[in-house]
């Protein structure tokens, strides 16, 4: 029974925050009678709220979520996901956060391969190059404006230094929900990043898969979008977070 209730709650997402009972049945694959019965009981208990013919996760859940996320160690949530990403892709998985006008690696599951990009916890990097920096800027407009208030430094031939072009690329992250970059910080490196949010829909950090472009051409990075993005969303949910509306 609890498993079926969890399936119903898991059916909701930032993309589909409100659903009809019919949509819930189609999404979960549970029998129609089971969904109707469970939804009715969950409404009574406050796990779901009804608005006309649609239902959404109940406001009562926010109370439990606040308790669950009190004193929650973000890195303790992030690290197992990074290790999972490393096992799936074979490449380094890291978590970056903003520190003033830079990005800092605060958690890392390093690749076990001998050919690797140098990375360590505590490494400080520019926000203006690489996939993680672009994600962090995409959801922090004041920081983006400060960064664009001075010339963009060139690191390689692929570094984007035109402010208008850079702004368009950052805005595209908000549309796509992820970003792939190649050779922006060093000629032989690629990165794929997705955002993690808190309960107020503010950016917490960027989850990144990175490695040599030799092993991570753009086509491979695109294949891994469906690996990375759901796991970044899982971290957001575990933290009690939500994506911006």
C-alpha positions, 0 to 999 in steps of 0.5 A: 500500500505504501509503495502505491502511495509513493508511486502516486506522489512520485508522479507529480513533478515541477513539469506536472504539478497538477494532474487529474485522476486519469492522468495519475492512472496513466502515469503510474499504470495502477488500476483505475479503482486503486488510484481512485481509492488511494487518491480519495484517502490521500485527500482526506489525510492531507497528502493530496489537495483537490482543486476541481477535477485536479489534484496536487501534492498536499500542503501538509507535505510541506510541513513534513518536508521542512522537518526532513530537510532541517540540518540536512547536509547537502554534500551528504545527499550529493556525494552518493549521486556523484558516485552513481554517475561515475559508475554509470559513465566512467567519468568524473562527477562533481558538484560546484557552488558559487563563491563570490564570482567564482565556482568551487568544486565542493564534492567529487567522485573522481574517475578511475581512469588514468587519463583524467582532467585535474580536479579536486575538492576546493578547486576554484574556477572561473564562472565564465567557462565550462558547463557548471559556471553557465548553469550557476549563472543561468539561475542567478541574474544579479551575478550574471550582470556583475560578470558581464559588467567587465570583459570576458577572459579568453582561455581557448579558441572556443571561449565565448567572449562576446557578452551578447553571445554569452548571455544567449547561451546562459538563457538557453540553459534555463530553457533546456535545463542543462548545458554541454560545453567543449574546450572552453577552459582547456582545449581537450575538456568537455562538461555536462551540467544540470542545476540543483535547487532549494525550497525557494527555487534558488540555485544550490549548485551544479552537478557536472560530468566532465572528462577528456573530449576524446571520451566525451564528444558532444554526441556522448554528452547528449546521450548522458543528458538523460542520465544526469538531469533526473539525478540532479532533480532527485537531489533537488527533491531530497533537499525539499527543493523545487525548480523555478516556475 
